[in-house]
């Protein structure tokens, strides 16, 4: 009898233990299921999917774009002439490439444009003619190098904002100023073309981003007053 009671008690204890264990497992299962459910329903962290604002161009980049557009309109076809200088200066002033003060300085320091019947020969053609003439008559003339540099400036006016091209234009402007101040023998028509080339180099030298009113350009402008 005692043996039977002990067996029943043992069975009950085992059943209770088994029940408690199963219950614990069931609760654990429920907790895990609940956790999984919560995990699955939780929205993933959102990243900022807004399109980035358009990058604003720097003032230098805007200036470069305007100069490139000007170069395309005035110099790309190689037909820029003395007659086009007023329109060029007006465009540069309108676009903010040249300030009002710079334009005034250009007017006061040697820029001259014939008011009547300006020669419409392109400056590049004029340079080619002069180079040919110098090669035949004065092959050692320093003006050959000056004219080659001037032609290079005209062909690369879309890069006139760069210090390198502006410095080259400034150098050519000074050399042309010295040459014209030496009063070389030439016809009035030739003189106007030389003067127009000098004026164009003067404008180009003013377009460099590193040029200033008291900088290198001013020293060459002073030559025009001699």
C-alpha positions as CSV (number, residue, x, y, z in Angstrom):
1,X,0.0,0.0,0.0
2,X,2.7,2.4,0.9
3,X,4.5,1.3,-2.1
4,X,1.5,2.2,-4.2
5,X,1.1,5.6,-2.6
6,X,4.7,6.3,-3.1
7,X,4.3,5.4,-6.7
8,X,1.2,7.6,-7.1
9,X,2.9,10.5,-5.4
10,X,6.0,10.0,-7.6
11,X,3.8,9.9,-10.7
12,X,2.0,13.1,-9.5
13,X,5.3,14.8,-8.8
14,X,6.6,13.8,-12.2
15,X,3.4,15.0,-13.8
16,X,3.6,18.3,-12.0
17,X,7.2,18.7,-12.9
18,X,6.4,17.7,-16.5
19,X,3.5,20.2,-16.5
20,X,5.6,23.0,-15.1
21,X,8.4,22.3,-17.5
22,X,6.0,22.2,-20.5
23,X,4.2,25.3,-19.3
24,X,7.6,27.1,-19.0
25,X,8.5,26.0,-22.5
26,X,5.1,27.1,-23.8
27,X,5.5,30.5,-22.2
28,X,8.9,30.8,-23.6
29,X,7.7,29.8,-27.0
30,X,5.0,32.4,-26.7
31,X,7.5,35.1,-25.7
32,X,9.8,34.2,-28.5
33,X,6.9,34.2,-31.0
34,X,5.7,37.5,-29.6
35,X,9.2,38.9,-30.0
36,X,9.5,37.6,-33.5
37,X,6.1,39.1,-34.3
38,X,7.1,42.5,-32.9
39,X,10.4,42.3,-34.8
40,X,8.7,41.5,-38.1
41,X,6.2,44.3,-37.7
42,X,8.7,46.9,-36.6
43,X,9.4,49.3,-39.5
44,X,13.0,49.4,-40.6
45,X,14.8,52.6,-39.8
46,X,14.3,55.1,-42.6
47,X,17.1,56.7,-44.4
48,X,16.8,60.2,-45.8
49,X,15.7,59.5,-49.4
50,X,15.2,63.1,-50.3
51,X,17.1,64.1,-53.4
52,X,20.1,66.2,-52.6
53,X,19.7,69.9,-53.4
54,X,21.3,71.0,-56.6
55,X,24.9,72.0,-56.0
56,X,25.3,75.7,-56.5
57,X,28.0,76.8,-58.8
58,X,30.8,78.9,-57.3
59,X,31.1,82.5,-58.5
60,X,34.3,81.4,-60.3
61,X,32.5,78.6,-62.1
62,X,29.7,81.0,-63.1
63,X,32.3,83.5,-64.4
64,X,34.0,80.7,-66.4
65,X,30.7,79.7,-68.0
66,X,29.9,83.2,-69.0
67,X,33.4,83.6,-70.6
68,X,33.0,80.4,-72.5
69,X,29.7,81.5,-73.8
70,X,31.2,84.9,-74.8
71,X,34.1,83.1,-76.6
72,X,31.7,80.9,-78.5
73,X,29.7,84.0,-79.7
74,X,32.7,86.2,-80.6
75,X,35.8,84.1,-81.2
76,X,34.8,80.5,-82.2
77,X,34.6,81.3,-85.9
78,X,37.9,83.1,-86.0
79,X,36.3,86.2,-87.5
80,X,36.6,88.6,-84.6
81,X,37.6,92.1,-85.9
82,X,38.3,95.6,-84.6
83,X,34.7,96.5,-85.4
84,X,33.5,93.9,-82.9
85,X,35.4,95.4,-79.9
86,X,32.6,97.7,-78.7
87,X,30.1,94.8,-78.7
88,X,32.6,92.6,-76.9
89,X,33.2,95.1,-74.1
90,X,29.5,95.8,-73.8
91,X,28.8,92.0,-73.5
92,X,31.5,91.6,-70.8
93,X,30.2,94.5,-68.9
94,X,26.6,93.2,-69.1
95,X,27.7,89.7,-67.9
96,X,29.6,91.2,-65.0
97,X,33.0,89.9,-66.3
98,X,34.2,93.5,-66.5
99,X,33.2,96.0,-63.8
100,X,32.1,99.5,-64.7
101,X,35.4,100.7,-63.2
102,X,37.4,98.3,-65.4
103,X,35.5,99.5,-68.5
104,X,36.2,103.1,-67.6
105,X,39.9,102.3,-67.1
106,X,40.0,100.5,-70.5
107,X,38.6,103.6,-72.1
108,X,41.1,105.9,-70.4
109,X,44.1,103.8,-71.0
110,X,44.4,103.1,-74.7
111,X,41.4,101.3,-76.0
112,X,40.5,103.0,-79.2
113,X,38.0,101.9,-81.7
114,X,37.6,103.7,-85.0
115,X,34.1,105.3,-85.0
116,X,33.9,105.3,-88.8
117,X,34.5,102.5,-91.3
118,X,36.4,100.2,-89.0
119,X,38.4,97.5,-90.7
120,X,36.4,94.3,-90.7
121,X,39.3,92.0,-91.4
122,X,39.5,89.4,-88.7
123,X,42.4,89.8,-86.2
124,X,43.5,86.2,-86.8
125,X,43.8,86.9,-90.5
126,X,45.6,90.1,-89.8
127,X,48.1,88.2,-87.6
128,X,48.6,85.6,-90.2
129,X,49.4,88.3,-92.8
130,X,51.8,90.1,-90.5
131,X,53.6,86.8,-89.6
132,X,54.0,86.0,-93.2
133,X,55.4,89.5,-94.0
134,X,57.8,89.4,-91.0
135,X,59.0,85.9,-91.9
136,X,60.0,87.2,-95.3
137,X,61.3,90.6,-94.3
138,X,62.4,90.4,-90.7
139,X,62.7,86.7,-89.6
140,X,64.5,87.7,-86.4
141,X,61.9,90.2,-85.3
142,X,60.7,89.9,-81.7
143,X,57.2,90.8,-82.9
144,X,56.9,87.3,-84.4
145,X,56.8,85.8,-80.9
146,X,54.4,88.5,-79.8
147,X,52.0,87.8,-82.7
148,X,52.1,84.1,-82.1
149,X,51.2,84.7,-78.5
150,X,48.4,87.1,-79.5
151,X,47.0,84.4,-81.8
152,X,47.1,81.9,-79.0
153,X,45.1,84.2,-76.8
154,X,42.5,84.8,-79.5
155,X,42.1,81.0,-80.0
156,X,41.7,80.4,-76.3
157,X,39.4,83.2,-75.2
158,X,37.1,80.6,-73.6
159,X,39.8,80.2,-71.0
160,X,40.4,83.9,-70.5
161,X,39.5,83.6,-66.8
162,X,42.6,81.6,-66.1
163,X,45.6,83.4,-64.7
164,X,47.9,81.8,-67.3
165,X,46.0,83.2,-70.3
166,X,45.4,86.5,-68.7
167,X,49.1,86.9,-67.9
168,X,49.9,86.0,-71.5
169,X,47.4,88.6,-72.8
170,X,48.9,91.2,-70.4
171,X,52.4,90.4,-71.7
172,X,51.3,90.8,-75.3
173,X,49.5,94.0,-74.5
174,X,52.7,95.5,-73.0
175,X,54.7,94.4,-76.0
176,X,52.2,95.8,-78.5
177,X,52.1,99.1,-76.6
178,X,55.9,99.4,-76.8
179,X,55.8,98.6,-80.5
180,X,53.1,101.1,-81.3
181,X,54.8,103.8,-79.1
182,X,57.9,103.4,-81.3
183,X,55.9,104.8,-84.2
184,X,56.7,102.2,-86.8
185,X,56.1,103.0,-90.4
186,X,52.7,101.7,-91.4
187,X,49.5,102.8,-93.2
188,X,46.5,104.2,-91.2
189,X,44.6,101.0,-91.9
190,X,47.4,98.9,-90.5
191,X,47.8,101.1,-87.5
192,X,44.1,100.7,-86.7
193,X,44.5,96.9,-86.9
194,X,47.5,96.9,-84.6
195,X,45.7,99.2,-82.2
196,X,42.6,96.9,-82.3
197,X,44.8,93.9,-81.6
198,X,46.3,95.7,-78.7
199,X,42.9,96.7,-77.4
200,X,41.7,93.2,-77.6
201,X,44.7,91.9,-75.6
202,X,43.9,94.7,-73.1
203,X,40.4,93.4,-72.7
204,X,41.6,89.8,-72.4
205,X,44.1,90.7,-69.8
206,X,41.3,92.4,-67.7
207,X,39.2,89.2,-67.7
208,X,41.6,87.1,-65.5
209,X,40.1,86.3,-62.1
210,X,43.4,87.3,-60.4
211,X,43.8,90.7,-62.1
212,X,43.2,93.7,-59.8
213,X,43.0,97.4,-60.3
214,X,46.4,97.9,-58.8
215,X,48.0,94.6,-60.1
216,X,50.1,93.7,-63.0
217,X,47.7,95.1,-65.6
218,X,48.0,98.6,-64.3
219,X,51.7,98.7,-64.9
220,X,51.2,97.9,-68.6
221,X,48.2,100.3,-68.8
222,X,50.5,103.0,-67.8
223,X,52.5,102.5,-70.9
224,X,49.6,103.5,-73.0
225,X,49.7,107.0,-71.5
226,X,53.2,107.7,-72.9
